[in-house]
Amino acid sequence: MKKTVVVGMSGGVDSSVAALLLKQQGYNVIGLFMVNWEETDENGCCSAEEDYADVRRVANLIGVPYYTVNFAKEYNDRVFSYFLTEYERGRTPNPDVLCNREIKFGPFLEYAKELGADYIATGHYCDIAHEGEVHYLLKAKDDNKDQTYFLNQLSQAQLKDVLFPLGRMTKPEVRKIAEEYGLATAAKKDSTGICFIGERNFRQFLMNYLPAKKGEIRTYDGRVLGEHVGLMYYTIGQRKGLDIGGQPGDEGRWFVIEKDLKNNVLYVAHGEEDRLFSSGLVMDACNWIPFPPKEGEFHCTAKFRYRQPEQGCTVKIVGENGTKDSIIVTFDEKQRAITEGQYAVFYDGEKCIGGGVIERAIK
C-alpha cells in the first residue's frame, strides 16, 4: 500500500520539485498550500493568490490533489506577536525560524495527519537521517542553499515523519528538473526576506504596528551627530541609513555599535571596528538535536547568522535550559556584530545539533 505524503507547496520551484520527486518515487502525494498572512490591499506582499495559482498549475500537471489551509491566526499569535515584542525590546528577531517550529512543523503537521499523512515534506534544502526513534537533522548537499539554520528549533517529534526530497540536490539541478517537466514555477524568482513584509520598506511596515520614538545619535565621547528615527530600526554593525553624513576630522564609515533603550540613544563609531567584535555570547536556552550533549563543555562549529561560514567555538553549559546565562559560547576567533535576538546554531560535521536565541554578546 502506498504511503501518503503531504507536501507543503508554497508556489515556488523548490516545493514544486519536491512534490514531483515524491510522486515519481511512488508516494501518494497531496499538496497543501498555507496562508499565513492575510492582506488584501494594493500593498499586500505575500502574493498568496498568485502563489496558489502556481500551486494549482503544478499540482494539475503532475497529477496530485491540492488543498489550502489558513493559519493566519496561528501565525499572528505564535510568530508575528513575538516579532513585534522583540523589536520593541530593541532586538533583531528571526521570524522564519519561529515559523518553522510554530507553523510548518506545528499546525501544518497536525492538519496533514488529519488528511491521512504518513509523512510530511517540504522544499527545504537540508537532509534527515532516521535511525530508529532518533532523528538527525543534516546539512544539504548544496552548501550555498543549506537551510538547517532555519530548522534549528525543531523537536524529535516534529522531525519524526519528515522527508526532505531536495537534501541531496543543488539549486541548479532543481531548476533543471522543473524546466524538463514544464513546471510553471521553473523560472520563478526565489522569495527573499520576511514573508509578511515582502518588497515593502521595512521601516514603513513596522511603523504601522509600533510607534517610533526619535532620539539622539551619539559617540561614546558624548558628541551628538544627529537624530535616529527609532532604535528598533537599527541593527548592530549597520552602516547604511544612519543619515549623519561625514563629520569634520573623522575618517571611515560610521556604524552602529550599541542601542541604549533606557535613554533612547543610538551609539555609533567609525574607523577601527574593534568595538564591534565579541569574544563570545550568552544564551539562556538551546534546542538540542537530537538530545542534550553528555559533556558539559565541548568544541564544535556554529553560525551566528544565516549567511555566514561556520565558525569554531567552545560551548559550555553552566545551568539548566531556561535559566539565566545557562550557555556560554566562546569563539575561536572574535566575531563581528553578534546580534541579540538572532540564533546561534551549532554543528558537528554534517549534523545540525541545535541552536538558541542570542541573549547578549561577550565583549
N, C-alpha and C positions, 0 to 999 in steps of 0.2 A: 504494500500500500504506500502510495506517495506521501511524503512528509510535506506539510504546509508551511510555507514561509511568508510572513507579511513583511513587505519591503517598504520602508519609509521613502516615498517618492516625492522629491521636492520640486520637480520640474527642471532639474539640472541634469547635465550629462552624466555625472558620476552615479547618481541613484538610478538613472535610466539604464545604464550599462549593467549595474548590479542586478537589476530585475531581469534583464535579458540573459545574463550568465546563469543565474539560478534556474531560469526556465529551461535553458539548454542542459543543465545538469540533472534535470528530471524532477525538480521540485514542483509542487502545486503552488504557484506564486499568486499572491494578492497584493495589489498596490494600495497604499494608504497615504493620502495627502493630508498634512496637518495645517490648519490655520491657527497660528499662534498670536497673530497681531491683526486687529481689525481697524482699518482706516479707509474711509470711502471718499475723502475729499481729493482735490487735484494733487495734493502733496503726498498722498498715500504712497508708501515706499516699498512695501514687500511685493507689490505687483502680483497679489495672490491669484487674481483671475487669469492673468497671462500664464503664470506658472501652472495653474491647474489645467489650463488648455493644453499645455505641453505634456503634462502627465497623461491626459486623455489620449492625445495623439500617439504617444509612445506605448501606452497600455493596449490600445486598439491594434497597433501594428504588430506587437509581439504576442498578442492574444492572451492577455491576463485581465481579470476583473479588477476594478479600482473603486475606491471609496474616498470620501473626505470626512474629516472629523475636526471639530472645533475645540481647541484647547486654549482659547484666548483668556478665559477667566483664570485657568490654572497658571498660565504664563504670567499674567498680571500679578497674581498673588504670590507666586513662588520665585519669579525671576525679576520682573520689572520693579517691584516694590523694593527688592534688595538692591538693585541697580541704583535707584534714587537715594536710598539710605546711605549707601557707600559714598556716592558723590557728595551728599550733604556733609559727610564726615571728612571731606577733603581727600578721599582715597580714589583709586582708579580701578574699578571692578572689571571682571571679565565675565559678562553675562552668558557668553557662549558655553563656558564650562558648566555653569549652573543649568543652562537649558538642557544640556545632555543628561545631567543627573536627574533633574526635576521634571522634564517633559519627555524627551525622546526615549529615555530608558525608564520612565515612570508611567504616567497615564497612557502613553503610546503603547508600552509593553502590555499593560493591563487590557487595553482595548483590543490589541492584536490577539491576546489569549481568548477573548470573548468571540473573536472571529474564527477560532479554531486553530490558531497558530501553534506549530511545534517549535518554530524558531522565529525570531525577527532578524532583519538585515537592514543595513544602511550602506550608503556610498562613502563612508569614511575611509581614508587612507590609513589603515592600521591592520594588524593581524591579531589572531587569537589562537591560543592553544588550550584545548580542553583535555585535561588529564584526570579522568575520573570525576571527582567532585571539586577539583581545583581548576581554576580558570586564570590563565595568564594573558595579560594584555601585551602584545608585541608590536614593535615598530614596523612600519611599512617598508616595502622594498624601495619605494621612491622617497629618498631622504628629504627631498625638496618639498614633498607634499605631506609627509608624515603628520598625522593629527592626534597622536596619542596624548599630546599636551592637553587637548580639549576634553579628553576622556578620563583624566586622572582621578576623578571623583566617583567613578563607578564602583559599585559593590560586587561581591561574588554572586549575589542573587541576580543582579542586573546583567552580569556577563554570562550567566549560565547557558542561556538559549539564544546566543547571538552569533550571527555569521557576518563576516566582513569579506565579501567577494573580491574587493579590489586590493586586498592586502599585499598580494604578490605581483601587482601591476604598476606600471608607471602611467603618468597622466597622458603622454603621447599615445601609449598603447590603448588606453581607454577611449580617447578621441578617435583613433583609427577604427576601433570596433564600431563605435557609434556611426561613423561615416559609412562603413561597409554595409551596415544593416539599414541605413537610411533613417536613423532616428532623428526626430525633429529637433532634438537638443544637441546634435553633434557639434555645431559651431557656436553654441550658446556661451556667452561670456560667463566666467566664474563670478559668483557673488562675492563681494568683499565687505568687510566691516560688519557692524551690528545690524541685524535684520530690520529692527523697527526704526532705525534711523536712515538707512539706505544712503541715497546720494545727497541728502539734505545737509545744510550747515549744522554741525554738531551743537554749537552754542545756541543757535536759534531754537533748535529742538528742545534742548534742556531748559531754556527759559520758559517754555510752556508749562513746565512742571515744578521747577524750583526757582524761587526768587533770587536774582543775582544781587550781591552786595559788593559794591565797589570799595576799593581800599588802596593803600599805598604800595608801590613797588620800591623796595629799599635794598641797599647793600648792607653787609654786616657792620660796616663802619658808620652807619647811620644816614648815608646820603639818600635822599628821596629822588628817584629817577622818573617817576611817572605814576600812573594810576592803573590798577588792574580792574577787570570787569566782573570779577567773582572768582574766588580761589578754586572753585570746582572745575573751572575751565582749563586749568593748567596741570601739567604733569612734571615730575622731577626730571631734569635734563632737557626740558623743552627749550628750543631756540626760536622757533617761528612764532609770530603772532604776539610778541611782547610789546611792540609799538613804543619802544623807548629810544630807538634810533642810536646814532653814535653819540658818545659823551666825550667832551674835551679831555684829552690826555689819556683816554682809555684805549687799550688795544685788545683785539679779539672779540668774538661774538658773545653777547650776553646769553645766559642760560639760567633756568630756574633751579635753585638749589634747596629751597625749603618753603613750606607753606605753614605759616603761623596762624592756625584757626582762631586761637583765643583772641589775638589782637588784629586779626584780618589783614595780615601783612604778607606780601609775596616777596621773598628774598631772592636776589639774583647775584650772579658773579660773572666774571669774564676772564679771558686768558687761560691760565692754567686751570685744569679741571680736577685737581686733586680732591677737592671737597665733594665731588660727585661720586667718588669711588668708595666702596664699602668693603670691609674685610669679611663680612658675614651677614646673616639675617636671623631673625627670630620668628617662629611660627607657634601658634597656640595648639594646633592640631594637624594631623596628617591622615589622609585616607590611604591605607596601605593595601597594595595589591600583590599577592592575594591575601597575605596575612602580615601582621606587625613583625618586624625583624626580631630575631632571637637576641642579637647583640644590641647593647645599649649605645654603642658607638661604632660606626663603620664608614668606609670610604666608598663613594660612588660618583656618578656624573649627574648633572642637573641642568635644567633650563629654567631661567627666571623670567622669560617672556617667550612667546611663540617663535618668532623669527630670530633664533639665536643658536649657534653651535653649542653642544653640550660642554659644560664646564666641570672640572674636577672639584670635589668638595668633601668635607667630613661632616657627617650627620651625628649629632649627639642628642639622645633622648634623655631629658633631665626631669621630666614629670609626666603625669598621666595625660592622655589626649584630652584637650578641653580645659586644661589648667594653664595659668599664665606662664608664658615663656617655657612651654613644655618641650620644644625642639629648637636646638641651636645649630645652625649650619655655618661652617667655616669654609671659606673659599680657598682653593689652592692659589689662585691669583685674584687680586682685587677686581671687583665688578662695578661697572658704571651704571648709575641711575637705577638702583634697586627701588622698586615702586610698591608702596603699601597698597594692598588690595588685589594685586596680581598674584599669580600662582607660582610657587616653586615646585617643579615636577622632577622626580628622581628616576634614574635609570641604572640598571645593572645589565650591561651589554645590550641585547635586543629587547630585554624586558623593561616595561614601564612599571616601576614598583610603587608608584603612588605620588601624592602631592598634597599641598595645602596652601592656604592663603598666607601671604607675606604680611606679618604684623608690623615689623619695623626693620630697618637696616642697622647693622653694627658698623659704626664709623671707625 
